[in-house]
Each structure stands twice: as C-alpha cells, then as structure tokens.
C-alpha cells in the first residue's frame, strides 16, 4: 500500500463521495448550451467535426488528447469518466499505458490493478465508435509500461479483429502524411503510436509495422509538473524533450499537473480553461516555431480544450485554403 499511497492525491479522497464533476471547475460539457464538439452534419464532406479539416494533412491538425485515458477508477484517477465517453465528447487522441499482469496484456497505470482495462473490450468499443462515426480519425499512443509488453503483443490483440484491423493506417515513413479527407475516404480511422519499448524505427523483434514509434515522428515537452506555476514557466513547459534532436512531424505538449500526491483535479480547474490553454499554446508555438498537434490533459471533462481545438483547426483550415488560393492566382 505504501507504493499506492505515494501516488494518491489527497483531493481524490476528499472528493470520493462528491459529484464526479465540480461545477465550479468549468465542466466543458455544460455552460452556454453550445456543443463542445462540432459534430459533422448528416450530409456533405466533414472530417473530425469540420469540413475544413478534410483538406489538412494528419500532421497539420490539433488533436485534443486524453493522458492516461484508461485510468478513471477510484485509485488515483487521471479522469472522472471512461475513455469511451471522451471519444463521444470529441477527444481524438488517447494515451494508454500498456502492462503485462499475470502474463496477460492489460492496460494499467504503473501498478497492476491500478487503472485496469481489458484491451479487447477497449478496442472493441473503439471499433464500435468508429463504425458509428465514419468521419472521425482517432490516434492511439501506447506507453509500454509494467512488465515490458511489446508492440507485437498489442498487435496480436488488434489483429484478431479483422474489421478493426482494416481501419488502421499503415504509414510509410518515406512518404508525407496524407490529408485527413483522403485517409477517411480509404476507410482508415486509426493511427497507432507506441513509446518506451526501445528502437522500433527499423523494425525488429517485438515491433509491429502498423504501430509507429512515437518519437520517430514527434517531439514532446516535459510532463512532470508539480504545480500550475511550473506549467506557466514557458521555457520549461514548452521545451523540446523526448524526441528532440531532429525535425519531426508532430509536436506534443503536456498540459497536466502530476504533483507529489498524483493528478490534481484542482489544478485541472485552472490549466484546462480556455484562457490558460490558449496562452500556453500561443507561447509554445512562438518559442519553438512548431504548430502543436497533441495537447494532452487530465480530467478531460473539466475545461475548454475541445472548443479551443476546433477553433484552432478551423483557423488552420482557413489559412491552408488562403495559401492555396494565392497559389492559384
């Protein structure tokens, strides 16, 4: 229990018998009546909620991303509702910690039995969501964790579902990332990444061709912020960390607080709000000259990341169209 207690947020204990969402914290699913996720209309071209997204390449979009998406159980949760609900709300990036517990592949959070989810169930639910929403692309990022599972272990589970396998995009590292509209037209709705396994850039034992090494394509910011002030330190929180050293397609920014006692709900009430996210994104892009692709948060029900993501993607689509029109002239 000492190991578990070291991760526990005292706030989680205080809120154990309270409602799952603190209304004062800014629940992104309520408010002025506007949907946080602009769902595609029944007719017409549309990709991840916007027509203009269809003309953007996969590495030109911003994806609202759920950190430790499998972890919404009672012990030290990162979230207050399951990842399936996050997909329905509009999140299109899921970070999942992969473990081997009693010799079986599972999702957990550092310790077997913490944040547990059955991969077959999760993948089945994701497939069902994609079946119902053919205009949506979801990106999964697997963190190889406890007892050293491999990407091949993950693929063995996914490969057993023929319909799911057909939805997985197989990227050729020598080619550019396709436009989102082209990808969805081909029926490809899943992009898979992994990290922490080792060097899979050239393949090898334990690797899986359709599960790409995340840091071969992505540079990421640090993740271990103790408090809001640390995240406000732009020189630190926007800095290139894992994956740095060469040009990359994607820029991933961590916007969550993991303090001494674990994920902080009270901090999420601040750092998940529109004003904070917009300032953080603006400052990170200004500092690094990279456009952000993944913005990763805890307690996804709190705050405004979905709205901010759609507004940024809408602006990126307008700029791309404007550049195209100028080229035609």
Order of alpha helices (4+ residues) and beta strands (2+ residues): alpha-alpha-beta-alpha-beta-beta-alpha-beta-alpha-alpha-alpha-beta-beta-alpha-beta-alpha-alpha-beta-beta-beta-alpha-alpha-beta-alpha
